[in-house]
Amino acid sequence: MNTSTPTQWLLQLTQTIITEQARSLVCIPDRDTAQVEREKLRREFRDGLVKADIRKDRTGKASTYTLRYVTRSVETIKLF
């Protein structure tokens, strides 16, 4: 006669939340400064930086640049 008790396994239930945010740095005076700002973002966000594009807003002497970038963050929550 087998009198062993059954074994129960408890599994952790988690939820992963991925958030992407699009942001812009505007009115950057020249392309070199925009490239420096992009490198700062790469160092700050590392793998969290999805893309960073530099765009010229206008032509002529009054032109400025915009740096548009997207960041991604991942958060894992234990439900129980």
FINUBA-203080 format. One line per field, with one value per residue: z, x, y of N, C-alpha, C in turn; residue in three letters. Coordinates in steps of 0.1 Angstrom, whole numbers, plus 2048, in hexadecimal, padded with zeros to 3 digits. Example, Ala and Ser with C-alpha at 12.3 -4.5 7.8 and 13.67 -1.06 7.14 Angstrom:
<rs>
nZ <- 84E/847
nX <- 884/880
nY <- 7C7/7EA
caZ <- 84E/847
caX <- 87B/889
caY <- 7D3/7F5
cZ <- 84E/84F
cX <- 884/881
cY <- 7DF/800
residu <- ALA/SER
</rs>
This chain:
<rs>
nZ <- 800/7F7/808/804/804/7EE/7D8/7D7/7C1/7C0/7AB/7A2/797/77F/771/754/74B/730/726/710/707/6F5/6EE/6EA/6E4/6DE/6C9/6C7/6C0/6AD/697/6A2/6BD/6C1/6BB/6D0/6E5/6DF/6E3/6FF/707/6FF/711/729/727/71D/714/714/702/6E6/6CC/6BD/6AC/698/68C/675/679/66B/64D/645/658/670/677/68B/69F/6A6/6BE/6BE/6D2/6DE/6FA/70D/728/73E/755/76F/781/79F/7A3/7B5
nX <- 808/806/80E/816/817/808/81B/81D/822/82C/829/838/827/82B/82B/835/83D/840/84B/84B/858/855/869/875/890/893/89B/8B7/8D6/8EA/8F6/90C/909/8F1/8F9/90A/8F8/8E8/8FB/8FE/8E5/8E6/8F9/8EC/8D3/8DB/8D4/8B9/8B3/8A2/8A0/8B0/8AC/8B9/8AD/8AA/89B/895/8A0/8BC/8CA/8BC/8B8/8B1/8B7/8A6/8A5/898/88D/889/881/883/875/876/862/85E/845/83C/820/815
nY <- 7F4/816/832/84C/870/888/89E/8C1/8DC/8FE/918/936/953/96B/98C/99D/9BD/9D2/9F1/A0C/A2B/A49/A64/A86/A9C/ABD/ADA/ADA/AE8/AE1/AC6/AB8/ABB/AAF/A94/A8F/A91/A7A/A66/A69/A60/A45/A3C/A40/A31/A19/9F8/9FD/A11/A14/A20/A3D/A5A/A74/A92/AAC/ACB/AE4/AF6/B0A/B27/B28/B0E/AF2/AD4/AB5/A9B/A7D/A63/A41/A2F/A10/9FE/9E2/9D1/9BA/9AA/999/986/973
caZ <- 800/7F6/810/802/802/7E1/7D8/7D1/7BC/7BF/7A1/7A3/78C/77D/765/74E/745/727/724/706/708/6EB/6F3/6E1/6E8/6D3/6C8/6C8/6B7/6A1/696/6AB/6CB/6C1/6BC/6DE/6EE/6DC/6EB/70D/709/6FE/71D/734/726/718/70C/714/6F7/6DA/6C1/6BF/69F/698/681/673/679/660/646/647/664/67B/679/698/69E/6B0/6C0/6C2/6D7/6E4/705/711/735/741/763/772/78E/7A4/7A7/7C1
caX <- 800/80E/808/81E/80F/80B/824/818/82C/827/830/836/820/831/827/83F/837/849/847/853/855/85B/86C/87C/898/890/8A2/8C5/8DB/8F2/8F6/916/903/8E7/900/90F/8EC/8E5/905/8FB/8D9/8EB/900/8E2/8C9/8E1/8CC/8AC/8B1/89D/8A5/8B2/8AE/8BB/8A6/8AC/88E/893/8AC/8C1/8D1/8B4/8B5/8B4/8B5/89E/8A9/88C/892/87F/887/87B/878/86F/860/857/83E/838/812/815
caY <- 800/822/83D/859/87C/88E/8A9/8CD/8E6/90B/920/945/959/978/994/9A6/9CA/9D9/9FF/A13/A39/A51/A72/A8F/AA8/AC7/AE6/AD7/AF2/ADC/AB8/AB2/ABB/AA4/A87/A8E/A8D/A6C/A5D/A69/A58/A37/A38/A40/A27/A0C/9EF/A02/A1A/A0C/A28/A4B/A60/A82/A98/ABB/AD1/AEE/AF9/B18/B2B/B26/B00/AEB/AC5/AAE/A8D/A75/A56/A38/A26/A04/9F8/9D6/9CF/9AD/9AB/98D/987/96B
cZ <- 800/7FD/80F/800/7F4/7E2/7D1/7CD/7BB/7B5/7A3/796/78B/771/761/747/73D/724/71A/707/6FD/6F0/6E9/6E8/6DC/6D4/6CC/6BD/6AB/6A2/6A0/6B9/6CB/6C2/6CA/6E7/6EB/6E3/6FA/710/708/70B/729/733/722/70F/70B/70A/6EB/6CD/6C4/6B2/6A0/68B/681/671/66D/658/648/655/671/67E/686/695/6A9/6B1/6C6/6C6/6DE/6EE/708/71F/737/750/765/780/792/7A8/7B3/7C0
cX <- 809/807/80F/814/812/813/81D/823/825/830/82E/830/826/82A/832/839/842/843/850/84E/85C/85D/874/884/898/89A/8B1/8CC/8E3/8F2/900/910/8F9/8ED/905/903/8E8/8EE/902/8EF/8DD/8F1/8F6/8D9/8CF/8D8/8BD/8A9/8AE/8A2/8A7/8B5/8B0/8B5/8A8/89E/88B/8A0/8B0/8C8/8C9/8B1/8B9/8B2/8AD/8A4/89D/891/887/886/87D/87F/870/86E/859/852/83A/829/80F/81F
cY <- 80D/82D/84A/864/882/89B/8B5/8D6/8F3/913/92F/94A/968/97F/99D/9B1/9D0/9E7/A06/A22/A40/A5F/A79/A99/AB1/AD3/AE4/AE0/AEC/ACC/AB1/AB1/AB0/A96/A85/A8A/A7F/A63/A5D/A60/A49/A33/A37/A34/A19/A04/9F4/A0C/A13/A13/A36/A52/A6F/A87/AA7/AC1/ADB/AEF/B07/B1A/B28/B17/AFB/ADC/AC0/A9F/A86/A67/A4E/A2F/A1B/A00/9EC/9D4/9C2/9AE/99D/98E/97F/960
residu <- MET/ASN/THR/SER/THR/PRO/THR/GLN/TRP/LEU/LEU/GLN/LEU/THR/GLN/THR/ILE/ILE/THR/GLU/GLN/ALA/ARG/SER/LEU/VAL/CYS/ILE/PRO/ASP/ARG/ASP/THR/ALA/GLN/VAL/GLU/ARG/GLU/LYS/LEU/ARG/ARG/GLU/PHE/ARG/ASP/GLY/LEU/VAL/LYS/ALA/ASP/ILE/ARG/LYS/ASP/ARG/THR/GLY/LYS/ALA/SER/THR/TYR/THR/LEU/ARG/TYR/VAL/THR/ARG/SER/VAL/GLU/THR/ILE/LYS/LEU/PHE
</rs>
